[in-house]
Amino acid sequence: MSAALFELVLIPLRSLRRASAAWGIVLALFIGATVAFWPAFQGSSALSQALDQLPNGLVEALGMQDIGTPAGFLRGNLYDFLIPLLLVGAAVAMASGQTAGEEDAGRLEIYLAQPVSRVRLWVARVAALAVALAVVVIVILVAQLGFDAVVGLQLPASHLAATLLLCALLAFLHAGLAFAIAGWFPRPSWTLGAAVAAGVAGYLVVALFPLNATLAPWRHVSPWDWAFGGDPLVHAAAAWRYMALLLPAVALAAVGGLGFARRDVRAG
């Protein structure tokens, strides 16, 4: 990375540092509050028996299968829905703020008045978002491992790391969608609304479609299934799952870059 591009990455990173720190701390505290209940769930036969009375499809849709095991507890309470969706929201908000938000406020013109290409500026903002998201995920991983040790929740660190990496890539994919929209239509409300709606829709597909025999095969179109269909808290995730999330994310960001390079930047 050249010195000029490195400086272009540092500029948005400085503005993202508070957001990434806030998201990391809030999510870490949320994980701590959730993991604190593990001793009550550990080996709970009464809860398992109650869940056995529910239809299997409904239990799986709620992510509550094997809730008395470490993997089942973390899946059902954190990594089946809440942590991935919150990371999607964080990534989309940061991507929108550094593109459509900055342009809508007229602040991008300051940088475009400098002798730097729009493509390099765009690439730098995508890279800054990736770094900020990585920081948030590292904070979450450290917090998860620390709180797990305190309450005696035992799960391989490699499985936790893989699950969080898949969460990060899922979030980056939706951030890529936000970049694609912002590159052509610099409206923060459009960027946020469409990208977050896509994230929620993807979850609903993977959670609800299996309840219907006709719709069940279509759950595989959801990025959530690409990420978590192999149950990474229990089994090592196949390499294709990482690439299935990363490559479309990069492609979407590139599509946004094409739009940004061809459009006149204006304030308001």
Rosetta blueprint (number, residue, H / E / L):
1 M L
2 S L
3 A H
4 A H
5 L H
6 F H
7 E H
8 L H
9 V H
10 L H
11 I H
12 P H
13 L H
14 R H
15 S H
16 L H
17 R H
18 R H
19 A H
20 S H
21 A H
22 A H
23 W H
24 G H
25 I H
26 V H
27 L H
28 A H
29 L H
30 F H
31 I H
32 G H
33 A H
34 T H
35 V H
36 A L
37 F L
38 W H
39 P H
40 A H
41 F H
42 Q L
43 G L
44 S L
45 S H
46 A H
47 L H
48 S H
49 Q H
50 A H
51 L H
52 D H
53 Q L
54 L L
55 P L
56 N H
57 G H
58 L H
59 V H
60 E H
61 A H
62 L L
63 G L
64 M L
65 Q L
66 D L
67 I L
68 G L
69 T L
70 P H
71 A H
72 G H
73 F H
74 L H
75 R H
76 G H
77 N H
78 L H
79 Y H
80 D L
81 F L
82 L H
83 I H
84 P H
85 L H
86 L H
87 L H
88 V H
89 G H
90 A H
91 A H
92 V H
93 A H
94 M H
95 A H
96 S H
97 G H
98 Q H
99 T H
100 A H
101 G H
102 E H
103 E H
104 D H
105 A L
106 G L
107 R L
108 L H
109 E H
110 I H
111 Y H
112 L H
113 A L
114 Q L
115 P L
116 V L
117 S L
118 R H
119 V H
120 R H
121 L H
122 W H
123 V H
124 A H
125 R H
126 V H
127 A H
128 A H
129 L H
130 A H
131 V H
132 A H
133 L H
134 A H
135 V H
136 V H
137 V H
138 I H
139 V H
140 I H
141 L H
142 V H
143 A H
144 Q H
145 L H
146 G H
147 F H
148 D H
149 A H
150 V H
151 V H
152 G L
153 L L
154 Q L
155 L L
156 P L
157 A H
158 S H
159 H H
160 L H
161 A H
162 A H
163 T H
164 L H
165 L H
166 L H
167 C H
168 A H
169 L H
170 L H
171 A H
172 F H
173 L H
174 H H
175 A H
176 G H
177 L H
178 A H
179 F H
180 A H
181 I H
182 A H
183 G H
184 W H
185 F L
186 P L
187 R L
188 P H
189 S H
190 W H
191 T H
192 L H
193 G H
194 A H
195 A H
196 V H
197 A H
198 A H
199 G H
200 V H
201 A H
202 G H
203 Y H
204 L H
205 V H
206 V H
207 A H
208 L H
209 F H
210 P H
211 L H
212 N L
213 A L
214 T L
215 L L
216 A H
217 P H
218 W H
219 R H
220 H H
221 V H
222 S L
223 P H
224 W H
225 D H
226 W H
227 A H
228 F H
229 G L
230 G L
231 D L
232 P L
233 L L
234 V L
235 H L
236 A L
237 A L
238 A L
239 A H
240 W H
241 R H
242 Y H
243 M H
244 A H
245 L H
246 L H
247 L H
248 P H
249 A H
250 V H
251 A H
252 L H
253 A H
254 A H
255 V H
256 G H
257 G H
258 L H
259 G H
260 F H
261 A H
262 R H
263 R L
264 D L
265 V L
266 R L
267 A L
268 G L
